[in-house]
Amino acid sequence: MYMKRQNLIFYFILAILSVITISRKDNYACDEISSFELANFPVDYYIFSSDSLYHPAQGKCFFNEEPYSPPSSLWNQVLSAHKDNCFDYKNVFSNQAIDVHPPFYYCILHTICSFTPHKHSIWQGEIINLLFILATLFALQLLASSLISNRLQVSIILAFFAISPAILDSVVLIRMYIVAMFFVVI
């Protein structure tokens, strides 16, 4: 089955809305910091509490809503890959051995971070979500087309998916949930 021309607009809408939503992101939740820790940090990854929030634009972390500014070297250590462990997945698997999620997402994140050691950007995590949400939309189109013969109904399903606030919120979160959604749909 091929991609219908009239449905290409939904891929474009989803991509544009996702990029706009991501570009407005100004902080990390503690779970997002954990994503980078699990992917890149070479030792025990539990550095931050569940009450922490990191604001990259401000360079501050908030613990229990109180501002705290850890040294930039700590953020660099936690959020980026290191020259001595680029493309080395041993740490990813050992960190995942004490966590609950499969290592696939963290291997992808570590790979992306390894191309720019000692540098960090939200786009390192967000590119994974962008690619997988577009792949999920394609898988959803195939699934809907196989179950529903009416093209208009398939287009409506794709439109609702593409503009869903829940989908856009999930794309912004640098976690494995968009990847998991892709595997559920396929």
N, C-alpha and C positions, 0 to 999 in steps of 0.2 A: 504494500500500500504506500502510496506516495503522499507527500504533503500537499494539500489542496491550496491553491493560490489564495483563495479568500480567507484561509486560516492563517496565512503568514502575518497578517496584521496583529494577531494575538501574540505572536512571538515578539514582534517589535514593541507592542504595548507593554508586555511583561518585562522585557529587557530595559526599556526606558524607565518605567516606574520603579524597577528594582534599583537601577543606577541612581536615580534621584533620591530614593529612600536611603540607600547606603551612603550617599554623599552627605546626607544630613546627620549621619551618625556622629555623636560627639563623645561617647563614652563606651566603656566595656563593662559588662556585668562580670561578676566573679567567675561564672561558668565559662565565659569567653576567654578570660585569662587562663583558666584551666586548660582550654583547648590548646593554646600555645605552649603551656607548660608540658602537657602530655606529649606534644609533638616534638619539642625542642630541648627541654630542660634535661640536663644529663643526670640528675639525681632525684631523690624524692620530691615529688612535685607539689605537695600541699604547702604552699607559701602563704596564701591569702585565705582569710576566713570567709565564710559564707555571707558576711555582712559587708564585704568590700565592693567598691565600684571604682574603676579607673577612668579618668577623664584625660585622654591623650592631648586634647587641645589645651588643657590647663596644666598638664604634666603633674597632676595630683591624683592621689588615691584617697578615697574616703572610707574610713573604718567606722562603722556605727554612726555614720553621718558627720563624723569629725574629720576635717582635712588632715591628711598626712602626706608628706612628700618624700617618698623613698628616693635614694640616690638613683640617677639615671642609669648607672651601671647595673643596678638590680633589674630595672625594666629591660635593658638590653639583654641581660643574662636570661631572663625568663621568657621574653616574647620573641626572641630571634634565634636562628640557628647559629652555631659556632663553627668556625673554620675547622676545628679538630673533630667535629661530629657531623659535618654536612654529608648527606646521603648515607648516614650510618643509622640503621633502623633498630639497632640493639636497644637503645634507650626508649624508643617508642614502644617496643614490645614489653620491656621490663616495666615501664610506667603503666601500661595497660594491664599488666598482670595484677596490679593492685587496684584497678578501676573496674567499672562495670561494662564499658562499651567495647565493641570490637575495634581492632586497630586500623582498619582500612582508611577511615577518614583522617586519622592522625598521620598515617603514612603519606597520604596525599599532601596534607598541610606541611609536614616536614620536608617533603620534596620541594614544594614551592618556596618555602623559607630557605632551603639550602642553596637556591640560586642567588640569594642576596644575603650572605652571612653577615651577622652583626648589624643588620638593618631590619627595620620593622615597619609595616604598613597594614592598615586594616584590609587593604585590597588583597593581601596574601591569603586571608581567610575568605574574603567575600568572593573572589574569583571562583572558588570551588562552588559556592552556593549559586552563583550566576549560571555556571555551566550546567550544574545538576538540576536547577529549576527549569531551564529551557529543555533539557533532556526529559524531565518529568512531564512537561507540557506535551512534548512529542509522544511520549509513551501513553499519556492520557488520551491524546487524539487517536492513536491506534486502538486503544482499548474501547473508547466510546464508539469509534467507527465500526468495530467488530460487533458491538452489542446493539447499536442503533443505526438503522439505515437512513434515517432522515438527516440530511446534511445540516439543516437549520438547527436541529436540536443539538447536534454535535458542536456546531459553532457557538451556541448559547452556553454549553458546558465549558468550552474553552474560554469564552469571554468572562464568565464568572470566576474561573480559576485565575485568569490573568489579572483581574482587577481586585481580587480578594484581599482585604486588609490583613487577614490571617496569614495568607501566603507571603505578602510583603514583609510582615513582621518576622516571619520565619527566615526569610532570605537575609535579613539584616543580622540575625543572631549567628555568630560565628561558632556554630556547633554542628554536630553530625546529622541533624534532623532532616535537612533537605536531601542529603544523600540517602538516608533511610526511607524518606518518602518516595524517592525514585525507585528503590528496590521493591517497595510495596506495590507501586503501580505496575511495574513490569511483571 
